[in-house]
């Protein structure tokens, strides 16, 4: 049956990247934030994710593959999603954006990638994983939100192990993660032989502590980390984005 490409009951049609990417979402389910937008641009402009096969682990509604395809000119992108309702949304969004050639979707658990894909079959792996440990903070009663925000279905170690399995030698892993968990991220990357190469701290405003870190790691690379100038989300105006972020979202 043909996919329904208009918003249904309880759904919204939203857009990013100046309207180049349109996305169906549920009003009350998990909704994307700015973080995947930042990650997609970081992967292309800092990690060189343009050629080769790309994988997005936990693709949700498909926002990262669609930004990569529609705005950033990437092809051969696979999105892996565990949750059936989010997978269904991603499927509709791929067709809505006419990206069937560039983006393919697989429903499955990232902890079981060895059953889904050949080893070392991707050049780039991206992930916007759950940020909160299972015991940290109140877990949403909405399971879709809970799985996306808390380490219930996967932990950071699972994500890194999956990336290491999927990546060819010298392949790249790009992740966005809370700055407060940076030391944990670095330790996990080292354990899985994904060497941190480029880091960029993300600040809500200039002069405030970093909230996020964008990290590029390379499988089997020598040590040597470059820390880029910080990315500031908001300009002096309380609501306006900085010039750099505006260029990504508008």
N, C-alpha and C positions, 0 to 999 in steps of 0.2 A: 504494500500500500504506500502511496506517496506520503512523504513527511509533511506535517503541518508546520508551515513556516511563519505563521502569524501567532502573536501571543494569545494564549488561551486564558481561561479563568485562573486568576491568581498569578499571572505571569506579566512581566514587563519586557519591552524591547528597548535596549539601551545601546549606546554607541561610545566608542573610544577612537583615538587617533583621528580626530577631525571628521568622524563619521565613516572612515574607511572600514572599520570593523563594527559590525552590528551583532548584538548578543541577546538572545532570549534568556531570561532568568526568572526564578520564582520569587515572588514578593517576600515570602516568609522562610524560604530555604536559605542555603548558603549563597552569598552574593560576593562577587569578586571585589577586590580592593585595588589600590594603586600598585601594590607590590608586584604582581605579575607583569604589569606594564614596565616597571623599572627593570625587572629581571630580563625580559625579552630584549630590551634595548642594550642592556649591559652585555648580554651574551653575544650580540652581533658586533657592537662597536668596540668592546674591550677584549672579548675572547675570540672574535673572528668566526662566529657561528654562521657561516654563509654557505659553504660547500659541504657535501657529505650528508649522511643520514642523521637526523636529529630526533631525539626522544624527549617527550615531556611526561614525567612521572606524576601521576595524580592530576590529570588535565582539567578536572572539574567541568565547567561549561565549554571548555575548549579555547579559552582566551589566549593563552600563550601561543599555541600553534597558529591561531588565526592572525595574531599580530605579526608573527614571524613571516607568514605567507603573504598577507595583504599589505602590510606597511613596510616590512623589511626585506622583502624579495627572496625569502628562503623557499626551498622546495624539499620534498621528501621528508616530511615531518610525521611522526607517529605520536599519538596521544594515548596514554594508558590510564584508564579510570576504573576504580573498583565499584563505585556506587551506581546501581542501575538507573536511577532517576537523573543523576548528573550525566551519565553516559548518554542517555536519551537526549538531553538538552544539547550536549556537545555534537551529537549526530545532526540534529536539526540546524545547529549554528554553522556547521561545516557546509551544509547545503545552502543555507541562507546567504552565506558569503561566497558561494560558488568556488569553494576551495577543495572540491573532491579530488582533483589531480594532485594537489600539493599535500593534503592532510589525510591520513588514514587513522582510524581509531580502533583500539583493542580494549575489550572489557576484561579486566583481570586484576589480580593482586600483585603489587610491585614486589612483594616478598617472594613471589614465585616466578620471577622473570626467566629463570632457567628452564621453565616448562613452556614458555611462550615465545622466546626469541633465541636465536643462536648466540653463542658467546662471542664477544668482541665484534658485534655487527653494527655498532653506531659510532659516529665520530664525535657527537655532542649529546650530552644528557643535561636536561634542565629540570629543576624541581623547586616548587614553592610549597615546602612541606608544612605539616602542623607545627605550630610554634610552641605550644604549651605541653609540658609533661603531664601525664595522666592525672597526677595528684595536685597539679597547680591550678588554682582558681576553680570557679564553679563551672561544671560541665553543662552545656546547653541540653535541654530536654528534646530539642530537635536533633535527631541523630545525624542528619546531613551536615548541620553546623558543627556538631560535636566531633565527628570524624575528621572534618577539615581543620579544626582548630586545635584539638588535643591529640596526643600520641596514643590513640586507642587502637587503630588498625595498623599503624606502623610507627616506628621510632626512627630517630636520626640514623642510627646504625643500620637499620634496614634499608633506608634510602641510599646511603653511601655504598653498602655492599651491592645493591642492585645496580647502581651506576658503574661500579668497578667491573661487574660482570658484563655489562652491556658494552662498555667502551673498548675500542681497540687500543693498542699501545700508543701513547701520547695523545689519546683522545681527551676531550675537555668536559668537565662537570661544572655547571654554573648553578648556584643556589642563593636564595635570599633567606636570611635567618635573623632572629633577634640579636642585637649587639650584646645584650646581657649574657648570651650563651656562646659568645665567640670562642672562648677557651675550649668549650666542649666540642664545638664544630671543628676546630683545628686538630684536636686530639683524635676525633673519629676519622677525619680525612687522612691523617698520618697512618692510622691503623689499617686503613683499607688501601694504602699505597696510592692515594690521590693527593698529590703534592700541591698545597696552596701556592698559587703563582701571582694572582692579582686580587686585591681587596679594596673595596670602597665603602666607607661608612656613610650612612644615610641619616641626615638630621632633619627634624621637622622644621626648625628655623636656625639661622646662624647663631652661634653662641650657646646653643642648647646641646645636651648630651646626645650622642647617636642613639637612634632607636633600632636601626637595622644595619646589617652588613651584607653587601653583595660580594660573593666570593667566586673566583674562577680557580679551579684546581685541575691539574693535568695528571693523567694516569702514568706512573712510572717516570715522572720528570725529576730532574735534580732539584735540590732545595734552592730557594731564592724567591722571596716574596716582595712584590711591589705594592705599596699602599698609595692609591691615587688620592688626589684632592677630594674633600668631602662633597657629597651630593646633598644640596639643601632643597627641601620640598617647597617651602613657602617663602615668598618674598616678604618685604617689610609690611605690606598690606596683610591684614589678619587672615583673609581668605584666598588671595591670589597665589597662584603657583609661581615659582621662580621661572626665569626665562628658559632654563634648560628643561625643566619638567613640563612646562607649557608646550615646548616643541615636541614632546613625546605624546601628550594627550590631546592636543588640538590639531 
